């Protein structure tokens, strides 16, 4: 007797899309009819529920067929068994993707406890709902290279389909909790050793034969048929299990105190451990529904799609006849910290690099920095020394522009001086191919100014490649589009960013571009609060990790990281560009004068001289006289009109402190949207998370603003504007037109502006 094979397709966007096939029989004809009704995936967008319902129906028919002895569930594609549920459904439904847990439970129960044994034949990826289907089968066989995981927590939900119950019963609580809480997959070797897989085959051609043989062995009784939900042999004894879950819960609370869904996940697991798998399923269903209703889920789903949307840019990716060209050779001008990081990023991703400097000493130093970057990866066992040597062989150091003749793209990373950059680009236009992209890593100078002295053809190839430091590590790349930048040059740069594994966001040229411009109030509001009497380290605690807002570090710790000297320079540019809506804090200049530059000098707001691995400690004593002098100076400058930071400003909690710092940031983000600096508001959300570490579970600046509510933000900004008006600083807080209009009309900040008005 044969066993039937139910094939699972990998959907267009991690969808659990399924088609069923069988042998030549009456049932096979019925299964084939279901397959034939499924048009090619690019033309269809299936919902999760109809697909699952159809597969459920096929499974019932297979169980009812006298022609079948056992059932094998497999994937029809070469890349994945199933990469999970269709995430589009989470965005479209009111929560949880419209998943019907009654169908889920019944389907998995039929897989697990039906009349005929089931075996999952897994190839490639088995993630989320895909792995949960495999878990419900009585056994699992996979090919080498397979990866299995439950990444649902990345979307603010928890594993469904019984994943919280079956995985611990196969691999034990420790590994199961690790897989779920970190969303990290395991490979075939670890899965086999842990008991998640029953067998691994060398080649894909051996997968189905092995799975069928195992299925028939289960059906014949040659091997015991195990129902995962009721297994206890791999679970830790209750006396060990509960302390392990307590520890996991404490760690999750410490690392993500704002997030509810990790605790819901652990609660469902605990229910199953204490009361059995069936009780655990009910707990999982309740927990899933609760998680799906939370703002974190909405924010994380938004961020998932926002990342994808950065690849589509109006006037660039939709221009007929314009397609991206590969950047096989990149020339980098300048081997400093940024230039060497850019070289490293290119080399790590298979791009040949030409590095130019002004003299041999500078060139040797630049090459040394690239070598050190690769050596760090070797030390961390992310790369072999042989690999590092091979990459260095692809780096060509030079002092001559003639070596730029083969470059598809040039990235200039020289000093921030307009005259110098204009001279460099005049040389580049002569030395490079006539179709080479000419880009600059400037963070302050208008792109059009950089290429102002070039002829129109050359100027059309000038774009910005704004990396964030360290360039080979930070994930964001701002692709800066000047008024003369051609769609071809922008598209090439966009795809270059993807090629070096960055998330590129296309922005228009302006002071600070998108990220630096939007976040200037982050530090300035904090400095203003200090001049009004606030404690800097209390502000850092309110804004930073742990129980704080969730930023990687607060504004003063960030100031120390960047350097007070850099902060002073940037602050002057901000004041010059934005005038009355900026706050020229005297404290930063005083710190520069005192030599308290932050990490680079060993002290700033924090003491950093404790040696390797030491934690920065607040330098209250060292900063006290500078803070006192700054407050006294501010009082004189603003005629003692600065309000006292605290209850008089409606600031009573850490949440209020965060609002004081971040509401002006949201306000500036709204200005950036209204001025069409970004193509769409969600691009700014991605940029904020990728460059500044804005908590992804808040969705990004614009999404968070919508979750808080524009009316609430406007009300508080208006109140602070009035409080600071006697000092002449109302402009720092006054809501922009875009934000105020959203509050008045009840529209979302993320709705953006009219399509015809976009860049």
VENSULLIN-V541082 format. One record per backbone hydrogen bond with DSSP energy under -0.5 kcal/mol. CO is the residue of the C=O (numbers start at 1). NH is the residue of the N-H. E is the energy in kcal/mol with one decimal. If there is no record, write none. Layout:
CO;NH;E
CO;NH;E
//
This chain:
2;69;-2.3
2;70;-0.6
4;6;-0.6
4;72;-4.0
5;7;-0.6
5;21;-1.2
6;74;-3.6
7;9;-0.5
7;19;-2.0
8;76;-1.6
8;77;-0.6
9;11;-0.6
9;17;-1.2
11;14;-0.8
13;87;-1.0
15;11;-2.7
15;17;-1.4
17;9;-1.8
19;7;-0.7
21;5;-0.5
23;25;-1.5
25;29;-2.0
26;30;-1.8
27;31;-2.8
28;32;-2.8
29;33;-2.0
30;34;-1.5
31;35;-2.0
32;36;-2.7
33;37;-0.9
34;37;-0.7
35;38;-1.8
37;39;-0.8
40;43;-1.9
41;44;-1.7
47;51;-1.3
48;52;-2.6
49;53;-2.8
50;54;-2.5
51;55;-2.4
52;56;-2.7
53;57;-2.1
54;58;-2.2
55;59;-2.6
56;60;-2.2
57;61;-2.0
58;62;-2.3
59;63;-2.2
60;64;-1.8
61;65;-1.3
65;68;-1.1
67;2;-0.6
70;4;-2.1
71;119;-2.0
72;6;-3.5
72;74;-0.5
73;121;-3.2
74;8;-4.2
79;125;-0.8
80;77;-0.6
82;127;-2.1
85;87;-0.8
86;89;-1.6
87;90;-0.9
87;91;-1.2
88;92;-1.5
89;93;-1.9
95;98;-0.8
96;99;-1.1
99;101;-0.9
100;103;-0.6
100;104;-2.2
101;105;-2.9
102;106;-2.1
103;107;-3.0
104;108;-2.5
105;109;-2.4
106;110;-2.0
107;111;-2.1
108;112;-2.4
109;113;-3.5
110;114;-1.5
117;71;-2.5
118;138;-1.4
118;139;-0.8
119;73;-2.7
119;121;-0.5
120;122;-0.7
120;141;-3.0
121;75;-0.7
122;143;-1.5
123;125;-0.7
124;147;-2.7
125;81;-2.0
125;82;-1.9
126;149;-2.0
127;130;-2.3
128;132;-2.2
129;133;-1.9
130;134;-1.8
131;135;-2.7
132;136;-1.3
133;137;-0.8
134;137;-0.7
139;120;-2.6
140;198;-3.0
140;199;-1.1
141;122;-3.5
142;201;-2.6
143;146;-1.4
146;188;-1.0
147;126;-2.3
148;186;-2.7
149;128;-1.7
151;154;-2.1
152;155;-2.1
152;157;-1.5
153;156;-1.6
160;163;-2.4
162;165;-1.0
162;166;-2.9
163;167;-1.5
165;169;-0.8
166;170;-0.8
167;170;-1.4
167;171;-2.4
168;172;-1.8
172;176;-1.8
173;177;-3.1
174;178;-1.9
175;179;-2.7
176;180;-2.3
177;181;-3.1
178;182;-2.0
178;184;-0.5
179;183;-0.9
186;148;-2.5
187;191;-2.5
188;192;-2.4
189;193;-2.3
190;194;-2.1
191;195;-0.9
191;196;-1.9
191;197;-1.4
192;195;-0.6
199;142;-2.0
201;144;-1.4
203;206;-1.6
204;207;-1.3
204;208;-0.6
206;210;-2.0
207;211;-2.6
208;212;-3.0
209;213;-2.3
210;214;-2.2
211;215;-2.5
212;216;-2.5
213;217;-2.0
214;218;-2.1
215;219;-2.2
216;220;-2.4
217;221;-0.6
217;222;-1.2
217;223;-1.8
218;221;-0.6
224;226;-0.6
226;228;-0.7
227;230;-1.7
228;231;-1.6
232;235;-0.6
237;240;-1.6
237;241;-3.1
238;242;-2.2
240;244;-1.5
241;245;-2.3
242;246;-2.4
243;247;-2.4
244;248;-2.4
245;249;-2.4
246;250;-2.3
247;251;-2.5
248;252;-2.4
249;253;-2.2
250;254;-1.9
251;255;-2.6
252;256;-2.6
256;259;-1.3
260;263;-0.5
260;264;-1.9
261;265;-2.2
262;266;-2.2
263;267;-2.3
264;268;-2.1
265;269;-2.1
266;270;-2.6
267;271;-2.2
268;272;-1.8
269;273;-2.3
270;274;-2.7
271;275;-2.6
272;276;-1.9
276;280;-2.0
277;281;-2.1
278;282;-1.7
279;283;-2.1
280;284;-2.7
281;285;-2.3
282;286;-2.1
283;287;-2.7
284;288;-2.8
285;289;-2.0
286;290;-2.1
287;291;-2.7
288;292;-2.4
289;293;-0.7
290;293;-0.9
291;294;-1.4
294;298;-1.5
295;299;-2.9
296;300;-2.6
297;301;-2.3
298;302;-2.0
299;303;-2.5
300;304;-2.1
301;305;-2.0
302;306;-2.4
303;307;-2.2
304;308;-1.2
305;309;-2.2
306;310;-0.9
307;310;-0.7
308;311;-1.4
309;312;-1.8
311;313;-0.5
313;316;-1.9
313;317;-2.1
313;318;-0.7
316;319;-0.9
318;320;-0.5
319;322;-1.7
321;323;-0.6
326;328;-1.0
328;352;-1.8
329;408;-2.7
329;409;-1.2
330;354;-2.0
331;411;-3.0
332;334;-0.8
332;356;-2.5
333;413;-3.1
336;340;-2.9
337;341;-1.5
338;342;-2.4
339;343;-2.4
340;344;-2.2
341;345;-2.4
342;346;-2.1
343;347;-2.6
344;348;-2.6
345;349;-0.6
346;349;-1.1
346;351;-2.3
347;350;-1.7
350;352;-0.5
352;330;-2.7
353;396;-3.0
354;332;-3.3
354;356;-0.5
355;398;-2.4
356;334;-2.4
359;363;-2.3
360;364;-3.0
361;365;-2.0
362;366;-2.2
363;367;-2.5
364;368;-2.3
365;369;-1.9
366;370;-1.9
367;371;-2.5
368;372;-2.3
369;373;-2.2
370;374;-2.0
371;375;-2.5
372;376;-2.0
373;377;-1.1
374;378;-1.9
375;379;-2.6
376;380;-1.7
377;382;-2.9
377;383;-0.8
378;381;-1.6
384;388;-2.2
385;389;-2.5
386;390;-2.1
387;391;-2.2
388;392;-2.3
389;393;-1.5
391;394;-1.6
392;395;-1.6
394;353;-2.0
394;396;-0.6
395;397;-0.7
396;355;-2.2
398;357;-1.3
400;403;-1.7
401;404;-2.3
402;405;-1.3
404;407;-1.5
408;437;-2.3
409;331;-2.9
410;412;-0.5
410;439;-2.6
411;333;-2.5
412;441;-2.8
415;417;-2.1
417;421;-2.5
418;422;-2.7
419;423;-2.0
420;424;-2.3
421;425;-2.6
422;426;-1.6
423;427;-1.8
424;428;-2.5
425;429;-2.2
426;430;-0.9
427;431;-2.2
428;432;-2.6
433;436;-1.6
437;410;-2.7
437;439;-0.7
438;463;-1.8
439;412;-2.6
440;465;-3.3
446;450;-1.8
447;451;-1.6
449;452;-1.4
451;454;-1.6
455;459;-2.9
456;460;-1.7
458;461;-1.5
459;462;-1.4
460;486;-3.0
461;438;-2.2
461;463;-0.5
463;440;-1.6
464;480;-1.8
465;467;-1.1
466;478;-2.3
470;473;-1.9
470;474;-2.8
475;503;-3.4
476;468;-0.6
477;479;-0.7
477;505;-2.5
478;466;-2.7
478;480;-0.8
479;481;-0.6
479;507;-2.7
480;464;-2.4
480;482;-0.7
481;509;-1.2
482;485;-1.0
486;490;-2.2
487;491;-2.8
488;492;-2.7
489;493;-1.9
490;494;-2.5
491;495;-2.3
492;496;-1.9
493;497;-2.2
494;498;-1.5
495;499;-2.2
496;500;-1.6
497;502;-2.9
498;501;-1.6
502;504;-0.8
503;477;-1.8
505;479;-2.3
506;679;-0.8
507;481;-3.4
510;513;-2.2
512;516;-0.8
512;517;-1.2
514;518;-2.6
515;519;-2.2
517;520;-1.1
519;522;-0.9
519;523;-0.9
520;524;-1.9
521;525;-2.8
522;526;-0.9
523;527;-2.5
524;528;-2.5
525;529;-2.2
526;530;-1.9
527;531;-2.1
528;532;-1.1
529;534;-2.7
530;533;-1.9
532;645;-2.6
534;536;-0.5
535;539;-1.8
536;540;-2.1
537;541;-1.8
538;542;-1.9
539;543;-2.0
540;544;-2.4
542;549;-2.2
543;551;-2.1
544;550;-2.2
545;548;-1.5
554;558;-2.2
555;559;-1.8
556;560;-1.8
557;561;-1.7
558;562;-2.7
559;563;-2.6
560;599;-1.9
563;567;-2.6
564;568;-2.4
565;569;-1.8
566;570;-2.7
567;571;-2.6
568;572;-1.9
569;573;-1.6
570;574;-2.3
571;575;-2.6
572;576;-2.3
573;577;-1.9
574;578;-3.2
575;579;-1.8
578;581;-2.1
579;582;-1.8
583;585;-1.7
585;589;-0.6
586;590;-2.0
587;591;-2.0
588;592;-2.0
589;593;-2.3
590;594;-1.8
591;596;-2.4
592;595;-1.1
595;597;-1.4
597;564;-1.7
598;601;-1.0
598;602;-1.2
598;603;-0.9
602;608;-3.3
602;609;-0.5
603;598;-2.6
605;619;-2.5
606;604;-1.9
606;608;-0.5
607;617;-1.7
611;614;-1.9
617;607;-3.5
618;620;-1.1
619;623;-1.9
620;624;-1.7
621;625;-0.6
623;627;-2.8
624;628;-2.6
625;629;-2.2
626;630;-2.3
627;631;-2.5
628;632;-2.1
629;633;-2.5
630;634;-2.5
631;635;-2.3
632;636;-1.9
633;637;-2.7
634;638;-2.4
635;640;-3.3
636;639;-1.3
638;641;-1.8
646;649;-2.0
646;651;-2.2
647;650;-2.1
650;652;-0.7
653;657;-1.8
654;658;-2.3
655;659;-2.0
656;660;-2.2
657;661;-1.5
658;662;-3.1
659;663;-2.6
661;665;-0.5
662;666;-2.5
663;667;-2.3
664;668;-2.2
665;669;-2.3
666;670;-2.1
667;671;-1.5
668;672;-2.2
669;673;-2.1
670;674;-2.7
671;675;-2.3
672;677;-2.3
672;678;-0.7
673;676;-1.6
677;508;-2.9
680;683;-1.5
680;684;-0.7
681;684;-0.9
681;685;-1.2
682;686;-2.0
683;687;-2.3
684;688;-2.4
685;689;-1.8
686;690;-2.9
687;691;-2.5
687;692;-0.6
688;692;-1.3
688;694;-1.9
689;693;-1.0
695;698;-2.0
695;700;-0.7
696;699;-1.8
700;704;-2.8
701;705;-2.3
702;706;-1.9
703;707;-2.2
704;708;-2.9
705;709;-2.5
709;713;-1.9
710;714;-2.8
711;715;-2.3
712;716;-1.9
713;717;-2.5
714;718;-2.7
715;719;-1.8
716;720;-2.4
717;721;-2.5
718;722;-2.1
719;723;-1.9
720;724;-2.0
721;725;-0.6
722;725;-0.6
722;726;-0.5
724;727;-0.6
724;729;-2.3
725;728;-2.1
729;732;-1.4
730;733;-1.7
730;734;-1.9
736;740;-2.5
737;741;-2.6
738;742;-1.8
739;743;-2.0
740;744;-2.4
741;745;-2.7
742;746;-1.5
742;747;-1.1
748;751;-1.5
749;752;-1.1
754;757;-1.6
755;758;-1.4
//
